[in-house]
Amino acid sequence: MITIPAAKPIIGDDERAAVDRVLQSGMLAQGPEVASFETEFSELVAGRHCIAVNSGTSALHMALLAAAVGPGDEVIVPSFTFAATANSVVLAGATPVFADIDDFFCLDPDAVEAAITPRTRAIMPVHLYGHPAAMDRLSAIASARGLLLIEDAAQAHAAALAGTPVGGFGIAAAFSFYPTKNMTSGEGGMVVTADDEVARQVRLLRNQGMEVRYHNEIVGFNTRMTDIHAAIGRVQLTKLAGWTAQRQVNAAVLDAGLHGVKIPKVAPGATHVYHQYTIRVPGHDRETFVEQLSGRGVGTGVFYPVPNHELPSLAPYAVGVDLPRTSLAAAECLSLPVHPSLSAQDLERIIEAVNAVAKAGA
Protein backbone atom coordinates (compact mmCIF):
# COMPACT_ATOMS: atom_id res chain seq x y z
CA MET A 1 0.00 0.00 0.00
CA ILE A 2 1.35 3.41 -0.98
CA THR A 3 1.10 5.90 1.88
CA ILE A 4 -0.59 9.22 1.15
CA PRO A 5 2.01 11.77 2.29
CA ALA A 6 1.06 14.42 4.82
CA ALA A 7 2.76 17.07 2.67
CA LYS A 8 4.14 17.05 -0.86
CA PRO A 9 6.17 19.93 -2.33
CA ILE A 10 5.39 20.36 -6.02
CA ILE A 11 8.48 21.04 -8.12
CA GLY A 12 8.09 20.78 -11.88
CA ASP A 13 9.77 21.57 -15.17
CA ASP A 14 8.99 25.30 -14.82
CA GLU A 15 10.97 25.54 -11.59
CA ARG A 16 13.86 23.52 -13.04
CA ALA A 17 13.96 25.78 -16.10
CA ALA A 18 14.00 28.87 -13.88
CA VAL A 19 16.95 27.54 -11.89
CA ASP A 20 18.80 26.65 -15.08
CA ARG A 21 18.18 30.17 -16.41
CA VAL A 22 19.82 31.65 -13.32
CA LEU A 23 22.75 29.23 -13.44
CA GLN A 24 23.38 30.15 -17.05
CA SER A 25 23.24 33.86 -16.22
CA GLY A 26 26.15 33.63 -13.80
CA MET A 27 24.30 35.88 -11.30
CA LEU A 28 23.67 33.47 -8.42
CA ALA A 29 23.51 35.69 -5.32
CA GLN A 30 20.93 38.39 -4.64
CA GLY A 31 20.17 40.09 -7.94
CA PRO A 32 17.44 40.75 -10.51
CA GLU A 33 15.47 37.58 -9.71
CA VAL A 34 15.18 38.64 -6.07
CA ALA A 35 14.06 42.12 -7.06
CA SER A 36 11.41 40.70 -9.41
CA PHE A 37 10.21 38.24 -6.77
CA GLU A 38 9.79 41.08 -4.28
CA THR A 39 7.79 43.14 -6.76
CA GLU A 40 5.56 40.23 -7.73
CA PHE A 41 4.96 39.13 -4.13
CA SER A 42 3.86 42.66 -3.23
CA GLU A 43 0.71 42.11 -5.28
CA LEU A 44 -0.30 39.46 -2.72
CA VAL A 45 -0.03 41.91 0.19
CA ALA A 46 -1.79 45.05 -1.04
CA GLY A 47 1.31 46.56 -2.64
CA ARG A 48 3.40 46.77 0.53
CA HIS A 49 7.20 46.79 0.50
CA CYS A 50 8.60 43.25 0.24
CA ILE A 51 12.17 42.36 1.19
CA ALA A 52 13.33 38.81 0.49
CA VAL A 53 15.58 37.01 2.97
CA ASN A 54 16.96 33.50 3.44
CA SER A 55 14.29 32.05 5.76
CA GLY A 56 11.04 32.75 7.55
CA THR A 57 12.92 32.90 10.84
CA SER A 58 15.23 35.57 9.43
CA ALA A 59 12.18 37.47 8.23
CA LEU A 60 10.77 37.55 11.77
CA HIS A 61 14.15 38.47 13.26
CA MET A 62 14.82 41.26 10.74
CA ALA A 63 11.28 42.63 11.15
CA LEU A 64 11.66 42.88 14.92
CA LEU A 65 15.05 44.56 14.71
CA ALA A 66 13.89 46.97 12.00
CA ALA A 67 10.93 47.96 14.19
CA ALA A 68 13.38 48.69 17.04
CA VAL A 69 12.18 45.87 19.28
CA GLY A 70 14.99 44.83 21.61
CA PRO A 71 16.31 44.51 25.17
CA GLY A 72 13.82 45.51 27.85
CA ASP A 73 10.84 44.92 25.56
CA GLU A 74 8.21 42.20 25.85
CA VAL A 75 6.49 40.67 22.84
CA ILE A 76 3.26 38.73 23.29
CA VAL A 77 3.30 35.51 21.26
CA PRO A 78 1.35 32.25 21.13
CA SER A 79 2.91 29.12 22.58
CA PHE A 80 1.05 26.84 20.17
CA THR A 81 3.25 27.34 17.11
CA PHE A 82 6.70 26.49 15.80
CA ALA A 83 9.50 27.71 18.07
CA ALA A 84 10.80 30.16 15.44
CA THR A 85 8.21 32.72 16.55
CA ALA A 86 9.51 33.03 20.11
CA ASN A 87 13.09 32.32 19.02
CA SER A 88 13.07 35.44 16.86
CA VAL A 89 11.97 37.52 19.84
CA VAL A 90 14.81 36.17 21.96
CA LEU A 91 17.31 36.67 19.13
CA ALA A 92 16.24 40.32 18.96
CA GLY A 93 17.08 40.65 22.66
CA ALA A 94 13.46 40.97 23.79
CA THR A 95 11.37 38.72 26.03
CA PRO A 96 8.59 36.48 24.70
CA VAL A 97 5.40 36.51 26.77
CA PHE A 98 3.16 33.54 26.01
CA ALA A 99 -0.62 33.91 25.72
CA ASP A 100 -3.35 31.34 25.11
CA ILE A 101 -5.17 30.56 21.87
CA ASP A 102 -8.76 30.74 20.62
CA ASP A 103 -10.94 28.17 18.82
CA PHE A 104 -9.04 28.78 15.58
CA PHE A 105 -5.60 27.94 17.07
CA CYS A 106 -4.52 31.60 16.96
CA LEU A 107 -3.81 34.18 19.68
CA ASP A 108 -6.87 34.86 21.84
CA PRO A 109 -7.36 38.65 22.03
CA ASP A 110 -8.67 38.40 25.61
CA ALA A 111 -5.53 36.50 26.65
CA VAL A 112 -3.41 39.10 24.90
CA GLU A 113 -5.04 41.94 26.83
CA ALA A 114 -4.45 40.09 30.09
CA ALA A 115 -0.76 39.62 29.22
CA ILE A 116 0.03 43.29 28.57
CA THR A 117 2.44 44.94 31.01
CA PRO A 118 4.27 48.29 31.04
CA ARG A 119 7.12 46.55 29.19
CA THR A 120 4.98 45.24 26.35
CA ARG A 121 6.22 46.60 23.04
CA ALA A 122 4.60 44.38 20.45
CA ILE A 123 2.06 41.65 19.72
CA MET A 124 3.10 38.90 17.32
CA PRO A 125 0.12 36.78 16.22
CA VAL A 126 0.65 33.65 14.13
CA HIS A 127 -1.80 32.84 11.34
CA LEU A 128 -1.53 29.18 12.27
CA TYR A 129 -2.25 26.41 9.77
CA GLY A 130 -3.29 29.07 7.22
CA HIS A 131 -6.14 30.56 9.28
CA PRO A 132 -5.88 34.33 9.92
CA ALA A 133 -5.67 35.44 13.52
CA ALA A 134 -8.32 37.78 14.93
CA MET A 135 -6.59 40.79 13.40
CA ASP A 136 -9.56 43.10 13.79
CA ARG A 137 -9.50 42.80 17.56
CA LEU A 138 -5.73 42.53 17.84
CA SER A 139 -5.30 45.64 15.71
CA ALA A 140 -7.71 47.52 17.97
CA ILE A 141 -5.83 46.40 21.08
CA ALA A 142 -2.48 47.40 19.58
CA SER A 143 -3.81 50.79 18.53
CA ALA A 144 -5.41 51.52 21.89
CA ARG A 145 -2.29 50.50 23.82
CA GLY A 146 0.29 52.03 21.49
CA LEU A 147 1.81 48.65 20.63
CA LEU A 148 3.40 47.33 17.47
CA LEU A 149 1.71 44.52 15.57
CA ILE A 150 4.04 42.12 13.74
CA GLU A 151 2.43 39.23 11.89
CA ASP A 152 3.91 35.75 11.64
CA ALA A 153 2.38 34.76 8.31
CA ALA A 154 4.78 31.89 7.64
CA GLN A 155 1.92 29.46 7.00
CA ALA A 156 -0.65 31.79 5.49
CA HIS A 157 0.19 32.89 1.93
CA ALA A 158 -3.03 34.37 0.44
CA ALA A 159 -5.07 34.04 3.64
CA ALA A 160 -7.28 37.02 4.47
CA LEU A 161 -9.70 38.44 6.99
CA ALA A 162 -12.68 40.47 5.77
CA GLY A 163 -10.92 40.92 2.45
CA THR A 164 -7.64 42.23 3.87
CA PRO A 165 -4.74 39.89 3.13
CA VAL A 166 -2.57 38.70 5.99
CA GLY A 167 0.59 40.75 5.96
CA GLY A 168 -1.55 43.84 5.47
CA PHE A 169 -2.41 44.58 9.10
CA GLY A 170 0.71 45.22 11.18
CA ILE A 171 3.78 47.37 10.90
CA ALA A 172 5.51 44.30 9.48
CA ALA A 173 4.87 40.67 8.61
CA ALA A 174 7.01 37.64 7.87
CA PHE A 175 6.35 34.86 5.34
CA SER A 176 8.23 31.59 4.88
CA PHE A 177 9.03 29.65 1.71
CA TYR A 178 10.17 26.44 3.39
CA PRO A 179 9.59 23.35 1.17
CA THR A 180 6.38 22.23 2.89
CA LYS A 181 4.71 25.65 2.83
CA ASN A 182 1.87 26.43 0.39
CA MET A 183 4.54 27.77 -1.96
CA THR A 184 8.30 27.36 -1.72
CA SER A 185 11.56 28.81 -2.93
CA GLY A 186 13.53 25.87 -1.51
CA GLU A 187 14.36 28.01 1.51
CA GLY A 188 13.53 31.63 2.01
CA GLY A 189 11.39 34.27 3.64
CA MET A 190 9.84 37.67 2.97
CA VAL A 191 9.46 40.72 5.19
CA VAL A 192 6.40 42.78 4.32
CA THR A 193 5.82 46.33 5.55
CA ALA A 194 4.07 49.56 4.63
CA ASP A 195 6.62 51.59 6.60
CA ASP A 196 9.38 53.08 4.42
CA GLU A 197 11.92 53.25 7.23
CA VAL A 198 11.27 49.69 8.41
CA ALA A 199 11.74 48.52 4.82
CA ARG A 200 15.02 50.39 4.54
CA GLN A 201 16.27 48.97 7.83
CA VAL A 202 15.46 45.41 6.74
CA ARG A 203 17.36 45.97 3.49
CA LEU A 204 20.35 47.18 5.51
CA LEU A 205 20.13 44.37 8.05
CA ARG A 206 19.98 41.59 5.48
CA ASN A 207 23.06 42.86 3.63
CA GLN A 208 25.78 43.52 6.22
CA GLY A 209 24.31 46.94 6.98
CA MET A 210 24.78 48.44 3.53
CA GLU A 211 22.64 49.59 0.64
CA VAL A 212 25.64 50.96 -1.27
CA ARG A 213 28.45 48.44 -1.64
CA TYR A 214 31.24 48.94 0.92
CA HIS A 215 29.39 51.82 2.59
CA ASN A 216 28.14 50.01 5.70
CA GLU A 217 25.76 52.17 7.74
CA ILE A 218 24.93 49.77 10.57
CA VAL A 219 26.12 46.39 11.85
CA GLY A 220 24.09 43.90 9.86
CA PHE A 221 23.73 40.25 8.90
CA ASN A 222 23.95 38.18 5.77
CA THR A 223 20.37 36.98 5.42
CA ARG A 224 20.06 37.57 1.68
CA MET A 225 18.03 35.35 -0.63
CA THR A 226 19.84 34.00 -3.67
CA ASP A 227 18.62 34.49 -7.23
CA ILE A 228 18.36 30.69 -7.50
CA HIS A 229 15.81 30.57 -4.69
CA ALA A 230 13.98 33.65 -5.94
CA ALA A 231 13.61 32.12 -9.40
CA ILE A 232 11.88 29.10 -7.88
CA GLY A 233 9.69 31.36 -5.76
CA ARG A 234 8.62 33.42 -8.77
CA VAL A 235 7.37 30.30 -10.58
CA GLN A 236 5.60 29.00 -7.48
CA LEU A 237 3.90 32.35 -6.95
CA THR A 238 2.19 32.03 -10.34
CA LYS A 239 0.70 28.72 -9.21
CA LEU A 240 -0.30 29.74 -5.69
CA ALA A 241 -3.89 30.78 -6.49
CA GLY A 242 -4.70 27.47 -8.15
CA TRP A 243 -3.04 25.45 -5.42
CA THR A 244 -4.87 27.43 -2.75
CA ALA A 245 -8.23 26.84 -4.42
CA GLN A 246 -7.49 23.11 -4.58
CA ARG A 247 -6.55 23.02 -0.88
CA GLN A 248 -9.86 24.69 -0.07
CA VAL A 249 -11.77 22.19 -2.22
CA ASN A 250 -9.94 19.30 -0.54
CA ALA A 251 -10.72 20.75 2.89
CA ALA A 252 -14.42 21.03 2.01
CA VAL A 253 -14.47 17.35 1.00
CA LEU A 254 -12.85 16.39 4.29
CA ASP A 255 -15.27 18.63 6.22
CA ALA A 256 -18.25 16.88 4.66
CA GLY A 257 -16.97 13.35 5.05
CA LEU A 258 -15.26 13.10 8.44
CA HIS A 259 -17.06 11.80 11.53
CA GLY A 260 -16.06 11.18 15.12
CA VAL A 261 -13.41 13.94 15.15
CA LYS A 262 -13.50 17.71 15.41
CA ILE A 263 -12.90 19.34 12.04
CA PRO A 264 -11.16 22.76 11.85
CA LYS A 265 -13.29 25.80 12.51
CA VAL A 266 -13.25 28.85 10.26
CA ALA A 267 -14.01 32.28 11.68
CA PRO A 268 -16.62 34.53 10.01
CA GLY A 269 -14.98 36.58 7.26
CA ALA A 270 -11.81 34.46 7.29
CA THR A 271 -10.19 33.03 4.17
CA HIS A 272 -8.46 29.85 5.34
CA VAL A 273 -5.72 28.59 2.99
CA TYR A 274 -5.22 25.24 4.75
CA HIS A 275 -1.48 25.03 5.08
CA GLN A 276 -2.56 22.21 7.37
CA TYR A 277 -5.95 20.55 7.76
CA THR A 278 -5.92 20.06 11.52
CA ILE A 279 -8.49 17.97 13.35
CA ARG A 280 -8.87 17.30 17.05
CA VAL A 281 -9.28 13.79 18.43
CA PRO A 282 -10.69 14.26 21.95
CA GLY A 283 -11.33 11.01 23.78
CA HIS A 284 -8.71 9.18 21.71
CA ASP A 285 -5.06 8.41 22.31
CA ARG A 286 -3.51 10.55 19.60
CA GLU A 287 -0.36 8.46 19.18
CA THR A 288 -2.44 5.33 18.66
CA PHE A 289 -4.67 7.25 16.24
CA VAL A 290 -1.59 8.26 14.23
CA GLU A 291 -0.25 4.70 14.21
CA GLN A 292 -3.53 3.25 13.01
CA LEU A 293 -3.86 5.83 10.24
CA SER A 294 -0.31 5.02 9.17
CA GLY A 295 -1.25 1.35 9.05
CA ARG A 296 -4.05 2.28 6.68
CA GLY A 297 -1.70 4.22 4.42
CA VAL A 298 -2.51 7.76 5.56
CA GLY A 299 0.36 10.02 6.51
CA THR A 300 -0.21 12.62 9.23
CA GLY A 301 1.59 15.39 11.08
CA VAL A 302 1.44 16.50 14.70
CA PHE A 303 1.97 20.26 14.96
CA TYR A 304 2.84 20.96 17.78
CA PRO A 305 3.10 18.27 20.47
CA VAL A 306 5.16 20.36 22.90
CA PRO A 307 3.98 23.95 23.40
CA ASN A 308 6.72 26.58 23.27
CA HIS A 309 6.32 27.49 26.93
CA GLU A 310 7.22 23.89 27.86
CA LEU A 311 10.30 23.59 25.63
CA PRO A 312 13.63 23.51 27.50
CA SER A 313 14.85 26.39 25.33
CA LEU A 314 11.91 28.69 26.09
CA ALA A 315 10.52 27.50 29.43
CA PRO A 316 12.76 29.94 31.36
CA TYR A 317 10.64 32.74 29.84
CA ALA A 318 7.40 31.11 31.02
CA VAL A 319 7.82 30.34 34.71
CA GLY A 320 4.39 29.81 36.26
CA VAL A 321 2.58 30.20 32.93
CA ASP A 322 -0.60 28.15 32.55
CA LEU A 323 -2.19 27.97 29.08
CA PRO A 324 -5.00 25.42 29.27
CA ARG A 325 -6.29 25.80 25.70
CA THR A 326 -2.78 25.53 24.33
CA SER A 327 -2.05 22.41 26.36
CA LEU A 328 -5.30 20.77 25.24
CA ALA A 329 -4.64 21.56 21.58
CA ALA A 330 -1.11 20.17 21.85
CA ALA A 331 -2.56 16.90 23.14
CA GLU A 332 -5.48 16.59 20.69
CA CYS A 333 -4.38 18.03 17.34
CA LEU A 334 -3.55 15.97 14.29
CA SER A 335 -3.03 17.22 10.72
CA LEU A 336 -4.29 15.26 7.71
CA PRO A 337 -3.14 15.52 4.08
CA VAL A 338 -4.80 18.44 2.27
CA HIS A 339 -2.18 19.32 -0.36
CA PRO A 340 -3.10 19.97 -4.01
CA SER A 341 -1.66 16.66 -5.23
CA LEU A 342 -4.43 14.63 -3.59
CA SER A 343 -6.77 12.76 -5.92
CA ALA A 344 -10.45 12.08 -5.28
CA GLN A 345 -9.45 8.51 -4.42
CA ASP A 346 -6.87 9.80 -1.92
CA LEU A 347 -9.48 11.92 -0.19
CA GLU A 348 -11.86 8.97 -0.04
CA ARG A 349 -9.13 6.81 1.52
CA ILE A 350 -8.34 9.50 4.10
CA ILE A 351 -12.00 9.85 5.07
CA GLU A 352 -12.56 6.10 5.28
CA ALA A 353 -9.42 5.62 7.39
CA VAL A 354 -10.17 8.44 9.84
CA ASN A 355 -13.80 7.40 10.27
CA ALA A 356 -12.83 3.77 10.85
CA VAL A 357 -10.18 4.61 13.41
CA ALA A 358 -12.47 7.07 15.19
CA LYS A 359 -15.30 4.55 15.28
CA ALA A 360 -12.98 1.87 16.67
CA GLY A 361 -12.10 4.19 19.53
CA ALA A 362 -8.33 4.41 19.07
Secondary structure, 3 states (H helix, E strand, C coil): CCCECCCCCCCCHHHHHHHHHHHHHCCCCCCHHHHHHHHHHHHHHCCCEEEEECCHHHHHHHHHHHCCCCCCCEEEEECCCCCHHHHHHHHCCCEEEEECECCCCCECHHHHHHHCCCCEEEECCECHHHCCCCHHHHHHHHHHHCCEEEEECCCCCCCEECCEECCCCCCEEEEECCCCCCCCCCCCEEEEECCHHHHHHHHHHHECCCCCCCCCCCCCCECECCHHHHHHHHHHHHHHHHHHHHHHHHHHHHHHHCCCCECCCCCCCEECCCCCEEEECCCCCHHHHHHHHHHCCECCECCCCCCHHHCCCCHHHCCCCCCHHHHHHHHHEEEECCCCCCCHHHHHHHHHHHHHHHHHCC
